[in-house]
């Protein structure tokens, strides 16, 4: 259950080796292992999964909703501010991209997440 209904973001993720490697990367980033700041992502409640729909899921698709993995991100508690939620979403995006995965945020502030993530990435890649 989302602690704050206004704080939700979905990340579509491509180029993960498999579901276990993807989930391990998310957990490592959430513990502060590979995020840009090295801080734990304690404000996020992250559900990282492989898609289970019976569609032709393929990480080479232009449509990110057909990529094989996704993450549903919610605020971990009612006290999480938008600024903290946003910052930690950006750290997760950057951490996944640093591991060679493509990430497409889908939320009301996806453009801002993309801009902030690009600013933190040396290569500026999406």
PyMOL commands that set and color helices and strands:
alter all, ss='L'
color gray80, all
select helices_A, chain A and resi 19-30+64-66+82-98+110-120
alter helices_A, ss='H'
color red, helices_A
select strands_A, chain A and resi 8-14+44-50+69-75+102-106
alter strands_A, ss='S'
color yellow, strands_A
deselect
rebuild
show_as cartoon
